[in-house]
Amino acid sequence: MTSLVAEEDLSEEFSMFGIELDDEDVVLKLQELCTMHRLDAGNMVTEWVAFTHSKKNITMTLDVLDQFERERLSKRHQKTPKSVKKGNAPKIHSIDTLPMDVEAAEELYSAYGGNTPTSKRTISNKRQHTPENAPIKRFTGPNRSPAVPYSPSSFSPASTTPAKKYNSRTNRGDVVASLSDTDGTAWHGSGKEVTIETYAPEQNVTRNFKYMFQKMSDKRDVLNDMIEDMAEHIQKVHNIEEFSHVALPTQEEVTIVGRICCDSNGKLNAKSVVLEGSIDMSSGKMIPVDLSQLKEFALFPGQMVAMTGHNSTGQKFVASKLLESVPLPLPEIKTSQENASRLSLLVAAGPFSTSDSLSYEPLSDLVEQIRIVRPDVCILMGPFVDCKNTEIENGNCTLPFEEIFQSKIEEIAQATENLNVKVVILPSYRDIHHDPLYPTPPYKYENSKHKHIQFHTDPCTLRINNVVVGLTSTDVLFQMGSEEIAFPPGGSDRLGRLVQHLLSQHSYYPFYPPSEEMCIDYEKFPASGFMPTTPHIFILPSEFKQFIKDIKGCCCINPGRLTKGLTGSTFAKVVVETNKLASNQPLVKNVTAQIVRV
């Protein structure tokens, strides 16, 4: 980078993680580091979060930034020295020097029906395992937990060690964000029977189906239908007579429609934007787009938009006006119904244990909060057995992952059985015991006697009494925000803008191509990936700073995760007063919400 990164860009990026840049010297130092190490504001925040992830109560000062540069930034440029090439003479091995896994060879020999040969190597040369009968690595993996009979002693000591940093926290009960006046609010439930049903039953994804068998032609059809459906919606909203071919040269001003893409495998920027048209209107062609004449824009890969401008050569479209979609209408609230009364919700998203432990102390504290608050509905989103937990990544967990999950759901079920609380549970693609795809089918729960627990897909749209709630456990905001470009920078509320993208695109995951950690089955995506309506309450947990926002009449809540790294984080409490709703009044005006530290 040849110029300093703008102070506004740095402040905006750091504020999303709750870090305020108040010291002018610190800002200047950050700008200097960006220039020296060729980082933009987004990459600088990423490096800082990675640096402070395992450090406790660290404050951004000049000395800390010097340490940050030594320990983190300088190592980015270090390269592994190339090995010195040796001569081409062949190396001759003997039976004692040949690199060989004796146990693997014996296993392979036995698989073909032969008797296990006696090794000529001495016992001292044989590689020792701890324990002696440890499973061969070839037959184990992140999704294959060793089959160990369940007993209290089957938990490894490392898995049940209490999280010291979590137990030593001093901020439990602190309010992080709120909506409306929460003083004197009664968060408990009404005690009345609550009805929970899928808003559009045809959008359910069943537990048992073959996934990732999609044909390329089927995926193409789904992606093309997305463009055509959004084009029809934009045409009605903006009264457009007709759309033109994206790559057809013309001297007149025309309007085209398509999907925002990047012209390479790199990160999207203002110079790499291309627009992909549909098969019917544009034969699937792409055209580079010049954004220099637009006064403002906010774009991300996968976004469907229309543009008005000129394409005199057929090689580049010069956009003069950006035409975006608008959210779907909000569902009508019928206050005359018997269930049009007060509704209390408690919402939490996993992981439910700190990253260095599988003791699930945060989950136990959350269950205690459920007993105290006694909401009408408790919404819990995965992951429950997080694949990013260090105990699982390091192989220190000896209990089958499915058994851990079943035991935790049973704990929740027994604690809420006599509280008149309905429990809604959503899965996550990060659950190591579950199918790692999106849309994610519901969890499989062996004990069906607990009728107050419901399992739904991720994402889903539910009608709770007469309130429509949109839910997704996937951090689409963080993934989409890493690629979004906007002009002018810092000109609007970025987190609110990202949520508005989801509402305007009528999709729980409009980002394309998806993040590398996502496995999307586009054949099943139309089943639950689209929003049938704009929900009254939209819950989308994210690594970004927690928030509660009114976006186009929709109450959008990021409750955060119950744990964040080595310590506890937040959950949300919501009360909806539908019995006090006036005629033609948005429901968000009668919502009281609070995000609280566990």
C-alpha positions in Angstrom: 0.0 0.0 0.0 1.4 3.4 -0.9 -0.9 5.6 1.2 -2.2 5.6 4.7 -5.4 3.7 5.5 -8.2 6.2 6.4 -8.9 6.7 10.1 -12.7 6.3 9.4 -12.1 2.9 7.9 -10.1 1.7 10.9 -12.6 3.1 13.3 -15.5 1.4 11.5 -13.8 -2.0 11.3 -12.7 -2.0 14.9 -16.0 -0.8 16.2 -17.7 -3.9 14.9 -15.8 -5.8 17.5 -16.5 -3.3 20.3 -13.1 -1.6 20.1 -13.2 2.2 20.1 -10.1 4.0 18.8 -9.9 7.1 21.0 -6.2 7.7 21.2 -4.8 9.6 18.2 -1.3 8.1 18.6 -2.8 4.6 18.5 -4.6 5.4 15.2 -1.4 6.8 13.7 0.5 3.7 14.8 -2.2 1.5 13.2 -2.0 3.5 10.0 1.8 3.1 10.0 1.5 -0.7 10.5 -1.0 -1.0 7.7 1.4 0.8 5.3 4.5 -1.2 6.4 2.8 -4.6 6.2 0.5 -3.8 3.2 -2.8 -4.4 5.1 -6.1 -2.7 4.6 -8.4 -1.9 7.6 -10.3 -5.2 7.4 -7.1 -7.3 7.3 -5.6 -5.3 10.2 -8.7 -6.1 12.4 -8.4 -9.8 11.4 -4.8 -9.9 12.5 -5.6 -8.0 15.8 -8.4 -10.4 16.7 -6.2 -13.4 16.0 -3.4 -11.8 18.2 -5.7 -11.0 21.2 -7.8 -14.2 21.0 -5.8 -16.0 23.7 -4.8 -13.0 25.7 -6.7 -11.8 28.7 -7.9 -8.2 29.3 -5.4 -6.7 26.7 -5.7 -3.0 25.9 -4.5 -1.4 22.7 -1.6 0.9 23.6 1.6 1.8 21.7 3.6 -0.8 23.7 1.0 -3.5 22.9 1.1 -2.5 19.2 4.8 -3.0 19.2 4.4 -6.4 20.7 1.6 -7.1 18.2 4.0 -6.2 15.3 6.8 -8.4 16.7 4.7 -11.5 17.5 2.1 -11.3 14.7 2.7 -9.0 11.8 6.4 -9.7 11.3 5.8 -13.4 11.1 3.6 -12.9 8.1 6.6 -12.3 5.9 8.8 -15.1 7.2 9.2 -17.9 4.7 10.3 -21.4 5.4 13.9 -21.8 4.1 14.1 -24.0 1.1 15.7 -27.4 1.7 19.1 -27.9 0.1 19.0 -30.4 -2.7 21.1 -33.4 -2.3 22.7 -35.6 -4.9 20.6 -37.8 -7.2 22.2 -41.0 -6.0 19.6 -43.5 -4.9 19.3 -44.2 -1.2 19.4 -47.9 -0.4 17.3 -49.0 2.6 17.6 -52.1 4.7 14.9 -53.8 6.7 15.9 -51.8 9.7 16.1 -48.4 8.0 13.0 -48.7 5.8 10.3 -46.2 7.1 7.4 -48.4 7.8 4.3 -48.6 10.0 4.3 -52.2 11.2 0.8 -52.1 12.7 -0.6 -50.6 9.5 1.1 -53.3 7.4 -0.2 -56.0 9.7 -3.7 -54.6 9.6 -3.6 -54.5 5.8 -2.3 -58.1 5.6 -5.0 -59.3 7.9 -7.7 -57.6 5.8 -6.8 -59.9 2.9 -7.3 -63.0 5.1 -3.6 -63.8 5.8 -2.1 -64.6 9.1 -0.3 -61.7 10.8 3.4 -62.1 10.1 5.9 -62.0 12.9 7.9 -58.8 12.7 11.7 -59.2 12.6 12.1 -55.9 14.2 12.8 -55.8 17.9 10.2 -54.5 20.3 12.4 -51.5 21.1 12.2 -50.4 17.5 8.4 -50.7 17.3 6.7 -47.4 17.6 4.8 -47.3 21.0 1.3 -46.0 21.4 -0.3 -44.5 24.5 -2.5 -46.4 25.3 -1.1 -49.5 23.7 -4.3 -50.4 21.9 -4.9 -46.9 20.5 -6.9 -46.9 17.2 -5.0 -46.6 13.9 -5.3 -43.0 12.6 -6.4 -44.2 9.2 -9.7 -45.4 10.7 -10.3 -42.4 12.8 -11.0 -38.8 11.9 -12.8 -35.6 13.0 -16.2 -37.3 12.4 -15.2 -40.7 13.8 -15.0 -40.7 17.5 -13.7 -43.9 19.1 -16.5 -46.2 20.3 -16.0 -46.1 24.0 -18.7 -47.4 26.3 -20.3 -44.6 28.3 -19.4 -44.3 31.9 -18.5 -41.3 34.1 -14.8 -42.3 33.7 -15.0 -42.3 29.9 -14.6 -38.5 29.9 -11.0 -37.7 29.6 -9.6 -35.4 32.4 -8.8 -32.7 29.9 -12.4 -32.6 28.6 -13.9 -32.0 32.1 -11.4 -29.6 33.5 -13.3 -26.4 34.4 -12.6 -23.4 32.4 -10.6 -21.1 34.7 -11.1 -17.9 32.7 -14.8 -18.5 32.5 -15.2 -19.1 36.2 -13.1 -16.0 37.0 -15.2 -13.6 35.0 -16.6 -10.5 36.7 -19.0 -9.1 34.1 -21.9 -11.7 34.4 -25.3 -10.1 34.1 -24.0 -7.0 32.4 -26.4 -5.6 29.7 -24.6 -5.2 26.3 -27.5 -3.8 24.2 -31.2 -3.1 24.6 -34.3 -2.0 22.7 -36.9 0.2 24.3 -37.1 1.0 28.0 -36.2 -2.2 29.9 -36.5 -0.7 33.4 -39.1 -2.8 35.3 -39.7 -5.2 32.4 -41.0 -8.6 33.5 -39.1 -11.1 31.3 -41.1 -14.1 32.5 -43.6 -15.8 30.3 -47.4 -15.4 30.3 -48.0 -19.0 31.4 -50.4 -19.5 28.5 -50.0 -22.3 25.9 -47.9 -21.3 23.0 -48.3 -22.5 19.4 -45.2 -23.0 17.3 -45.4 -23.9 13.6 -43.4 -23.5 10.4 -44.5 -20.4 8.5 -44.3 -22.3 5.2 -44.6 -26.0 5.8 -43.4 -26.9 2.3 -40.1 -25.3 3.1 -39.1 -27.9 5.7 -36.0 -30.0 5.0 -36.4 -33.6 6.3 -33.9 -35.4 8.4 -33.3 -38.2 5.9 -32.3 -37.2 2.4 -29.4 -37.6 0.1 -27.3 -34.5 0.0 -24.4 -33.3 -2.1 -25.6 -35.4 -5.0 -26.6 -32.3 -7.0 -25.8 -32.2 -10.7 -24.1 -29.2 -12.1 -27.0 -28.6 -14.4 -29.4 -28.6 -11.4 -27.1 -26.1 -9.5 -27.1 -23.9 -12.6 -30.9 -23.9 -12.8 -31.2 -22.9 -9.2 -28.7 -20.0 -9.5 -30.3 -18.9 -12.7 -33.8 -19.0 -11.2 -32.5 -16.7 -8.4 -31.6 -14.1 -10.9 -34.9 -14.3 -12.8 -37.1 -14.3 -9.7 -35.3 -11.2 -8.3 -35.4 -9.5 -11.7 -39.2 -9.9 -11.8 -39.4 -8.4 -8.3 -37.1 -5.4 -9.1 -39.0 -4.8 -12.3 -42.2 -4.4 -10.3 -40.7 -2.3 -7.6 -39.0 0.2 -9.9 -41.6 0.1 -12.8 -39.0 -1.0 -15.4 -40.4 -1.7 -18.8 -37.8 -4.3 -19.8 -34.3 -5.4 -19.2 -31.6 -5.4 -21.8 -28.9 -8.0 -22.6 -25.9 -7.3 -20.3 -23.3 -7.6 -23.1 -25.2 -6.1 -26.0 -23.5 -2.9 -27.3 -25.9 0.1 -27.6 -25.6 3.9 -27.7 -28.8 4.4 -25.7 -29.2 4.3 -21.9 -30.4 0.8 -20.9 -31.2 -1.1 -17.7 -29.6 -4.6 -17.0 -30.1 -7.0 -14.2 -27.9 -9.8 -12.8 -25.7 -11.2 -10.1 -22.7 -9.3 -8.7 -19.5 -11.4 -9.2 -15.7 -10.9 -9.0 -13.6 -11.1 -12.1 -11.0 -13.3 -10.4 -10.5 -15.5 -7.3 -9.4 -12.5 -5.2 -11.4 -10.3 -2.9 -14.0 -8.1 -4.5 -13.1 -4.4 -5.1 -14.5 -1.5 -7.1 -12.3 -2.4 -10.1 -13.2 -6.1 -10.2 -17.0 -6.0 -10.3 -18.7 -7.9 -13.1 -22.5 -8.5 -13.6 -23.7 -12.0 -14.6 -27.0 -12.1 -16.5 -29.6 -14.8 -16.6 -29.7 -17.4 -19.4 -33.0 -16.3 -20.9 -32.2 -12.5 -20.9 -28.5 -12.5 -21.4 -27.4 -16.0 -22.4 -25.5 -16.2 -19.1 -23.0 -13.6 -20.2 -20.9 -11.4 -17.9 -19.9 -7.8 -18.3 -17.4 -5.7 -16.3 -19.0 -2.8 -14.6 -17.6 0.7 -14.1 -18.8 2.1 -10.8 -17.1 5.5 -11.0 -20.2 7.5 -11.8 -22.2 6.1 -8.8 -22.5 8.5 -5.8 -23.0 5.6 -3.4 -23.1 1.8 -3.5 -22.8 -1.3 -1.3 -22.2 -4.5 -3.1 -21.2 -8.1 -2.3 -20.7 -11.3 -4.4 -24.0 -13.0 -5.1 -26.1 -9.8 -4.7 -28.9 -9.5 -7.4 -29.2 -5.9 -8.6 -30.3 -3.8 -11.6 -28.2 -1.0 -13.1 -29.0 1.8 -15.5 -26.2 3.1 -17.7 -24.4 2.8 -21.1 -22.6 0.0 -22.8 -21.4 1.6 -26.0 -18.7 -1.1 -26.9 -20.1 -4.2 -25.4 -16.9 -4.6 -23.3 -17.8 -2.6 -20.2 -21.0 -1.3 -18.7 -20.8 2.2 -17.2 -23.4 2.4 -14.4 -25.0 5.7 -13.6 -27.8 4.4 -11.3 -28.1 1.4 -9.0 -31.5 -0.2 -8.6 -31.7 -2.6 -5.6 -34.5 -4.8 -4.4 -36.6 -4.1 -1.3 -37.7 -6.4 1.5 -40.9 -8.4 1.3 -44.0 -7.1 3.1 -44.3 -7.8 6.9 -46.9 -10.4 7.9 -50.2 -9.0 9.2 -50.8 -9.2 12.9 -54.3 -10.3 13.8 -54.7 -8.9 17.4 -58.3 -10.2 17.7 -57.0 -13.7 18.0 -56.9 -15.3 21.5 -53.2 -15.9 21.2 -52.5 -12.2 20.5 -51.0 -11.7 23.9 -47.7 -11.1 25.6 -44.9 -13.4 24.4 -41.5 -13.9 26.1 -38.5 -15.4 24.3 -35.0 -16.3 25.5 -32.4 -16.8 22.7 -28.9 -18.3 22.9 -26.5 -19.6 20.2 -23.6 -22.0 20.7 -20.9 -22.9 21.3 -22.2 -23.8 24.8 -18.8 -24.6 26.2 -15.5 -22.6 26.1 -13.0 -23.4 23.4 -10.6 -25.0 25.8 -13.0 -27.3 27.6 -16.0 -29.6 27.2 -17.3 -29.1 30.7 -20.3 -27.1 29.5 -20.4 -24.8 32.4 -21.9 -21.9 30.3 -24.8 -24.2 29.3 -25.5 -25.1 32.9 -25.6 -21.3 33.8 -27.9 -20.8 30.8 -30.3 -23.5 32.0 -30.3 -21.8 35.4 -31.3 -18.6 33.7 -34.2 -20.4 31.9 -35.4 -21.7 35.3 -35.3 -18.1 36.7 -36.8 -16.3 33.7 -39.3 -19.0 32.7 -39.9 -17.6 29.1 -42.7 -18.9 26.9 -40.2 -20.0 24.3 -36.5 -20.8 24.6 -34.6 -20.8 21.2 -31.2 -22.6 21.2 -29.0 -22.6 18.1 -26.0 -24.8 17.6 -23.2 -25.7 17.5 -23.6 -28.0 20.6 -20.5 -30.1 19.9 -18.3 -27.5 18.1 -15.8 -28.9 15.6 -13.6 -25.8 16.5 -13.2 -26.8 20.1 -9.5 -27.4 20.9 -10.3 -30.5 22.9 -12.0 -32.0 19.8 -9.3 -30.7 17.4 -6.5 -32.2 19.5 -8.3 -35.5 19.9 -8.6 -35.3 23.7 -12.3 -36.2 23.8 -12.8 -39.9 24.3 -16.6 -39.9 24.5 -18.6 -40.4 21.2 -19.7 -37.0 19.9 -23.3 -38.1 19.4 -23.4 -39.2 23.0 -22.2 -35.8 24.2 -25.0 -34.1 22.2 -27.7 -36.5 23.4 -26.7 -36.0 27.1 -26.8 -32.2 26.8 -30.2 -32.2 25.1 -31.5 -34.5 27.8 -30.2 -32.1 30.4 -32.0 -29.2 28.8 -35.2 -31.3 28.4 -35.3 -32.4 32.0 -34.7 -28.9 33.3 -37.5 -27.4 31.2 -40.0 -30.2 31.4 -42.1 -28.8 34.2 -41.6 -25.0 33.5 -44.3 -24.6 30.8 -41.5 -23.6 28.4 -41.4 -24.6 24.7 -37.8 -25.3 23.5 -36.9 -24.7 19.8 -33.5 -26.1 18.8 -31.7 -25.3 15.5 -28.6 -27.2 14.2 -25.3 -25.8 12.9 -23.0 -27.0 10.2 -20.2 -26.6 12.8 -21.6 -29.5 14.8 -19.1 -32.4 14.5 -21.7 -35.0 15.1 -24.1 -33.7 12.5 -24.3 -33.3 8.8 -22.0 -30.4 7.8 -24.1 -28.9 5.1 -26.4 -26.0 4.4 -29.4 -25.9 4.6 -28.9 -28.1 7.7 -31.4 -30.8 8.5 -32.8 -31.0 12.1 -30.9 -32.8 14.8 -31.7 -36.5 15.5 -32.8 -36.9 19.1 -33.3 -40.4 20.4 -35.7 -39.7 23.3 -39.0 -38.6 21.9 -41.0 -38.4 25.1 -40.2 -34.7 25.6 -43.0 -33.2 23.6 -42.1 -29.6 24.6 -38.9 -29.7 22.5 -39.0 -29.0 18.7 -36.2 -29.5 16.2 -36.1 -27.4 13.1 -33.8 -26.8 10.1 -31.2 -24.1 9.7 -32.4 -21.6 8.5 -36.1 -21.6 9.2 -39.1 -19.2 9.5 -41.5 -19.9 12.4 -44.8 -18.5 13.5 -44.9 -18.4 17.3 -48.5 -17.5 18.1 -49.0 -14.7 15.6 -45.4 -13.5 15.6 -43.2 -14.5 12.7 -39.6 -15.2 13.6 -36.7 -15.8 11.2 -33.8 -17.9 12.5 -30.4 -18.9 11.2 -27.3 -20.1 13.2 -24.9 -19.5 10.4 -22.7 -16.4 10.6 -23.7 -15.0 7.2 -23.1 -11.5 8.4 -19.4 -12.1 9.1 -18.9 -14.1 5.8 -20.7 -11.5 3.7 -19.1 -8.5 5.5 -15.6 -9.8 4.7 -16.3 -9.3 0.9 -18.7 -6.3 0.9 -17.5 -3.1 -0.7 -19.2 0.2 -0.1 -18.8 3.9 -1.1 -18.4 6.3 0.5 -16.6 4.4 3.2 -18.0 4.8 6.7 -21.1 6.5 5.3 -23.7 4.4 7.0 -24.3 1.8 9.7 -22.4 -1.2 8.3 -24.0 -3.9 10.5 -27.5 -2.6 9.7 -26.6 -2.4 6.1 -25.5 -6.1 6.1 -28.8 -7.1 7.7 -30.7 -5.1 5.1 -28.9 -7.0 2.3 -30.4 -10.2 3.6 -33.9 -8.7 3.9 -33.7 -7.1 0.4 -32.3 -10.3 -1.2 -35.1 -12.3 0.4 -32.5 -15.0 1.4 -30.9 -16.3 4.5 -27.7 -16.8 2.6 -27.4 -14.7 -0.6 -23.6 -14.8 -0.5 -22.1 -16.5 -3.7 -19.7 -18.1 -4.1 -20.1 -19.2 -0.5 -17.4 -19.3 2.2 -14.9 -22.1 1.9 -16.2 -23.7 5.1 -19.8 -23.9 3.8 -21.1 -26.9 1.9 -24.3 -25.7 0.3 -26.7 -28.1 -1.4 -28.3 -25.9 -4.0 -30.8 -28.6 -4.9 -32.2 -28.3 -1.4 -31.5 -24.5 -1.0 -34.9 -23.4 -2.4 -36.6 -25.5 0.3 -35.6 -23.3 3.3 -32.9 -20.9 2.1 -35.3 -18.2 1.0 -37.5 -16.0 3.2 -41.2 -16.5 2.5 -41.8 -13.1 4.1 -40.0 -10.5 6.1 -40.1 -11.7 9.7 -41.2 -9.6 12.6 -38.2 -10.7 14.5 -34.9 -11.8 12.8 -32.4 -13.6 14.9 -28.9 -14.1 13.4 -26.0 -14.7 15.8 -22.6 -13.4 14.6 -19.0 -12.8 15.7 -19.7 -9.2 15.1 -20.6 -6.9 18.0 -24.0 -7.7 19.5 -26.9 -5.4 18.4 -30.7 -4.9 18.3 -31.8 -2.9 15.4 -35.0 -1.8 13.7 -34.5 -2.5 10.0 -37.5 -1.6 7.8 -39.9 -2.5 10.6 -38.1 -5.8 11.4 -36.5 -6.3 14.8 -33.1 -7.7 14.0 -31.1 -9.2 16.9 -27.5 -10.5 17.0 -27.5 -12.1 20.5 -23.8 -13.1 20.1 -22.5 -16.5 21.1 -22.9 -17.9 24.6 -19.2 -18.4 24.7 -16.4 -16.5 22.9 -13.0 -18.2 23.0 -12.0 -18.9 26.6 -14.8 -17.0 28.4 -18.5 -16.5 28.4 -20.4 -14.1 26.2 -24.1 -13.2 25.8 -27.7 -14.3 25.2 -30.9 -12.3 24.5 -34.2 -11.8 26.3 -37.2 -10.6 24.2 -40.7 -9.6 25.2 -43.4 -8.9 22.5 -46.6 -7.1 23.6 -48.9 -8.0 20.8 -51.9 -7.4 23.1 -51.0 -3.7 23.1 -50.5 -3.3 19.4 -52.4 -0.4 17.9 -53.9 -0.5 14.4 -51.4 -0.3 11.5 -48.5 0.0 14.1 -45.3 -1.9 13.3 -44.7 -4.8 15.7 -41.2 -3.6 16.5 -42.6 -0.7 18.4 -44.0 -3.2 21.0 -40.8 -5.2 21.3 -38.6 -4.9 24.4 -35.2 -6.7 24.2 -32.0 -7.0 26.1 -28.7 -8.7 25.4 -27.1 -9.9 28.6 -23.8 -11.5 29.6 -24.1 -15.1 30.9 
